[in-house]
Amino acid sequence: MSNKDKNAVSQLFQLLESRYALRVLWALRDGHPQTFRLLQDSVGGVTPNTLNTRLKELRAANLIEHGGNGYGLTKTGLDLLKRLSDLQAFSNKWVAAQAKLAETPAAP
């Protein structure tokens, strides 16, 4: 991977690692716009100030937009979530594997 590619991935990860950023994107994945209040409820546990900051950052990154019906994903945001769509299947397998590991007695 070139330095340019590493920098691009690093920049995206830096944005997505921001507290609640992925949760905001995930909450919008069904394609239905959400108002600020509904989005706050969907994300859960986020303060209005933090949510406002994340929304500004995600809008600046062209991942979400605000229209007459509320916040929604842009084409770029939809593309990102499409690429992350296997996350649900992976997380289900991972959680099941973690539970199985927890049930397995440790070797003496």
Short mmCIF file of the C-alpha atoms (twelve columns), coordinates in Angstrom:
data_MODEL
# 
_entry.id   MODEL 
# 
loop_
_atom_site.group_PDB 
_atom_site.id 
_atom_site.type_symbol 
_atom_site.label_atom_id 
_atom_site.label_alt_id 
_atom_site.label_comp_id 
_atom_site.label_asym_id 
_atom_site.label_seq_id 
_atom_site.Cartn_x 
_atom_site.Cartn_y 
_atom_site.Cartn_z 
_atom_site.pdbx_PDB_model_num 
ATOM 1   C CA . MET A 1   0.000   0.000   0.000  1 
ATOM 2   C CA . SER A 2   1.396   3.367   -0.979 1 
ATOM 3   C CA . ASN A 3   1.776   6.263   1.447  1 
ATOM 4   C CA . LYS A 4   -1.042  8.044   -0.378 1 
ATOM 5   C CA . ASP A 5   -3.317  5.050   0.225  1 
ATOM 6   C CA . LYS A 6   -2.260  4.815   3.868  1 
ATOM 7   C CA . ASN A 7   -3.000  8.501   4.368  1 
ATOM 8   C CA . ALA A 8   -6.438  8.171   2.793  1 
ATOM 9   C CA . VAL A 9   -7.339  5.213   5.023  1 
ATOM 10  C CA . SER A 10  -5.926  7.001   8.044  1 
ATOM 11  C CA . GLN A 11  -8.019  10.101  7.346  1 
ATOM 12  C CA . LEU A 12  -11.194 8.033   6.970  1 
ATOM 13  C CA . PHE A 13  -10.471 6.048   10.137 1 
ATOM 14  C CA . GLN A 14  -9.782  9.256   12.047 1 
ATOM 15  C CA . LEU A 15  -13.237 10.540  11.101 1 
ATOM 16  C CA . LEU A 16  -15.005 7.237   11.772 1 
ATOM 17  C CA . GLU A 17  -13.236 6.778   15.109 1 
ATOM 18  C CA . SER A 18  -14.762 10.014  16.370 1 
ATOM 19  C CA . ARG A 19  -17.209 9.238   19.119 1 
ATOM 20  C CA . TYR A 20  -20.637 8.287   17.705 1 
ATOM 21  C CA . ALA A 21  -19.658 8.887   14.057 1 
ATOM 22  C CA . LEU A 22  -20.239 5.292   12.997 1 
ATOM 23  C CA . ARG A 23  -23.406 5.112   15.067 1 
ATOM 24  C CA . VAL A 24  -24.798 8.144   13.259 1 
ATOM 25  C CA . LEU A 25  -24.017 6.623   9.876  1 
ATOM 26  C CA . TRP A 26  -25.412 3.259   10.950 1 
ATOM 27  C CA . ALA A 27  -28.621 4.874   12.210 1 
ATOM 28  C CA . LEU A 28  -29.155 6.382   8.748  1 
ATOM 29  C CA . ARG A 29  -28.417 3.189   6.822  1 
ATOM 30  C CA . ASP A 30  -32.081 2.372   6.091  1 
ATOM 31  C CA . GLY A 31  -32.303 5.412   3.823  1 
ATOM 32  C CA . HIS A 32  -35.008 7.229   5.768  1 
ATOM 33  C CA . PRO A 33  -34.136 10.793  6.800  1 
ATOM 34  C CA . GLN A 34  -34.126 11.459  10.529 1 
ATOM 35  C CA . THR A 35  -34.643 14.665  12.446 1 
ATOM 36  C CA . PHE A 36  -32.043 15.711  15.000 1 
ATOM 37  C CA . ARG A 37  -34.177 14.427  17.883 1 
ATOM 38  C CA . LEU A 38  -34.948 11.095  16.204 1 
ATOM 39  C CA . LEU A 39  -31.290 10.659  15.314 1 
ATOM 40  C CA . GLN A 40  -30.305 11.402  18.910 1 
ATOM 41  C CA . ASP A 41  -32.712 8.682   20.064 1 
ATOM 42  C CA . SER A 42  -31.471 6.263   17.380 1 
ATOM 43  C CA . VAL A 43  -27.825 6.766   18.322 1 
ATOM 44  C CA . GLY A 44  -28.527 6.610   22.045 1 
ATOM 45  C CA . GLY A 45  -26.531 8.220   24.828 1 
ATOM 46  C CA . VAL A 46  -25.193 11.084  22.745 1 
ATOM 47  C CA . THR A 47  -25.451 14.631  24.026 1 
ATOM 48  C CA . PRO A 48  -26.922 17.264  21.699 1 
ATOM 49  C CA . ASN A 49  -23.577 19.072  21.570 1 
ATOM 50  C CA . THR A 50  -21.651 15.925  20.588 1 
ATOM 51  C CA . LEU A 51  -24.260 14.935  18.016 1 
ATOM 52  C CA . ASN A 52  -24.180 18.420  16.514 1 
ATOM 53  C CA . THR A 53  -20.384 18.230  16.237 1 
ATOM 54  C CA . ARG A 54  -20.506 14.784  14.575 1 
ATOM 55  C CA . LEU A 55  -23.194 15.928  12.155 1 
ATOM 56  C CA . LYS A 56  -21.082 18.930  11.145 1 
ATOM 57  C CA . GLU A 57  -18.030 16.713  10.608 1 
ATOM 58  C CA . LEU A 58  -19.960 14.106  8.633  1 
ATOM 59  C CA . ARG A 59  -21.576 16.820  6.506  1 
ATOM 60  C CA . ALA A 60  -18.170 18.406  5.848  1 
ATOM 61  C CA . ALA A 61  -16.918 14.960  4.772  1 
ATOM 62  C CA . ASN A 62  -19.900 14.673  2.374  1 
ATOM 63  C CA . LEU A 63  -21.166 11.512  4.064  1 
ATOM 64  C CA . ILE A 64  -24.483 12.966  5.243  1 
ATOM 65  C CA . GLU A 65  -26.698 15.828  4.208  1 
ATOM 66  C CA . HIS A 66  -29.552 17.761  5.742  1 
ATOM 67  C CA . GLY A 67  -32.727 18.146  3.755  1 
ATOM 68  C CA . GLY A 68  -36.297 19.169  4.446  1 
ATOM 69  C CA . ASN A 69  -37.104 15.853  6.149  1 
ATOM 70  C CA . GLY A 70  -33.957 15.634  8.260  1 
ATOM 71  C CA . TYR A 71  -30.522 14.067  7.965  1 
ATOM 72  C CA . GLY A 72  -29.737 11.407  5.414  1 
ATOM 73  C CA . LEU A 73  -26.822 9.763   3.699  1 
ATOM 74  C CA . THR A 74  -25.240 11.228  0.587  1 
ATOM 75  C CA . LYS A 75  -24.234 9.005   -2.329 1 
ATOM 76  C CA . THR A 76  -20.771 8.867   -0.792 1 
ATOM 77  C CA . GLY A 77  -22.224 7.888   2.586  1 
ATOM 78  C CA . LEU A 78  -24.343 5.192   0.945  1 
ATOM 79  C CA . ASP A 79  -21.242 3.907   -0.827 1 
ATOM 80  C CA . LEU A 80  -19.347 3.721   2.462  1 
ATOM 81  C CA . LEU A 81  -22.163 1.834   4.204  1 
ATOM 82  C CA . LYS A 82  -22.498 -0.496  1.234  1 
ATOM 83  C CA . ARG A 83  -18.843 -1.352  1.694  1 
ATOM 84  C CA . LEU A 84  -19.443 -1.882  5.414  1 
ATOM 85  C CA . SER A 85  -22.585 -3.984  4.825  1 
ATOM 86  C CA . ASP A 86  -20.816 -7.208  5.718  1 
ATOM 87  C CA . LEU A 87  -20.224 -5.763  9.170  1 
ATOM 88  C CA . GLN A 88  -23.551 -7.099  10.470 1 
ATOM 89  C CA . ALA A 89  -22.863 -10.654 9.299  1 
ATOM 90  C CA . PHE A 90  -19.287 -10.503 10.577 1 
ATOM 91  C CA . SER A 91  -20.330 -9.111  13.964 1 
ATOM 92  C CA . ASN A 92  -22.936 -11.859 14.420 1 
ATOM 93  C CA . LYS A 93  -20.320 -14.545 13.681 1 
ATOM 94  C CA . TRP A 94  -17.771 -12.826 15.891 1 
ATOM 95  C CA . VAL A 95  -20.151 -12.518 18.867 1 
ATOM 96  C CA . ALA A 96  -21.098 -16.196 18.522 1 
ATOM 97  C CA . ALA A 97  -17.424 -17.174 18.415 1 
ATOM 98  C CA . GLN A 98  -16.672 -15.012 21.469 1 
ATOM 99  C CA . ALA A 99  -19.525 -16.651 23.386 1 
ATOM 100 C CA . LYS A 100 -18.222 -20.082 22.402 1 
ATOM 101 C CA . LEU A 101 -14.734 -19.158 23.604 1 
ATOM 102 C CA . ALA A 102 -16.146 -17.949 26.903 1 
ATOM 103 C CA . GLU A 103 -17.925 -21.292 27.393 1 
ATOM 104 C CA . THR A 104 -14.796 -23.339 26.645 1 
ATOM 105 C CA . PRO A 105 -12.871 -24.164 29.805 1 
ATOM 106 C CA . ALA A 106 -9.302  -22.933 29.873 1 
ATOM 107 C CA . ALA A 107 -6.589  -25.525 29.322 1 
ATOM 108 C CA . PRO A 108 -4.694  -26.499 32.500 1 
# 
